[in-house]
Structure formats: structure tokens, C-alpha cells
Amino acid sequence: MPYPGEPESVSERTSLIDLSTLASEGFRFVLSLVLSEVGDASELDKGGQTIGCRLWGRDGSWAHVLGNVVRQGGPRRLWDAVEDSHLWFETHGRPSRDRFGVTITPAGQTFWLDEPRQYVPPAPSPRELRSA
């Protein structure tokens, strides 16, 4: 998905998690389930350490984290979804990939942990946010 550039209207705050959490393979897997239709790019320093991250969605949602400063805009707060997913990941004991499953029905797919009744919470869609 092509990078759309920065939106005109953004909010700014301090991140609740460190960028180093994105290096966890298990957490990256959870993000791939929760934010499956979101593009991302890491910004690295000369030594290869992550110093920033950009996220963007087809709906115009956008986030840029540099150090611990979060700037985001659009209909969804993408970095908020990353932080919520990290809390879920930590609360459930940092599960490995082999504990996840998927149920596919004509209505769509649902990801779960350990058993089909324990859903992986999806990030809200723009439609869900508009109706809230």
C-alpha cells in the first residue's frame, strides 16, 4: 500500500510503549492480525536501531512515532491500536504463534488465542468509529 504522506490535522502525545516493543516477533504477529490492512515502515539510525515508526491505512489514518512522541491523524488512531494490542499481548503472557487460531465463516474471519471463544480483539474500523 503506498505511503499517503502526512495528514494536515494531527494530534500529538507521548507514547505509552517503547519502540523497542516492535522488535518482538510475537508482538509483530499480533499486530499483523489486528492491523492487517495497515502499512508500516521503521526508521533506523546509522547503527540499525529503530528510532521511529510510521503507520498508514487506506482510510487516511496515519501515525508517526519518533522516539516517544506520537503524532497521528485520520479516522482511526493507529498508534492507540498498537498500544492496546501490546497491553492485550502482555496481559495474555506474550503468547507464541502456535497458540493462535482462525475461524473462517461466510461472514468473515475471527482470530483467537488457545480456543475459539477467546478472541483476539480487532482494531476498530472507521465505520465502527463513526457509529460510536
PyMOL commands that set and color helices and strands:
alter all, ss='L'
color gray80, all
select helices_A, chain A and resi 19-23+25-34+78-91+97-99+126-131
alter helices_A, ss='H'
color red, helices_A
select strands_A, chain A and resi 11-14+38-44+50-57+62-66+69-73+100-105+108-113
alter strands_A, ss='S'
color yellow, strands_A
deselect
rebuild
show_as cartoon
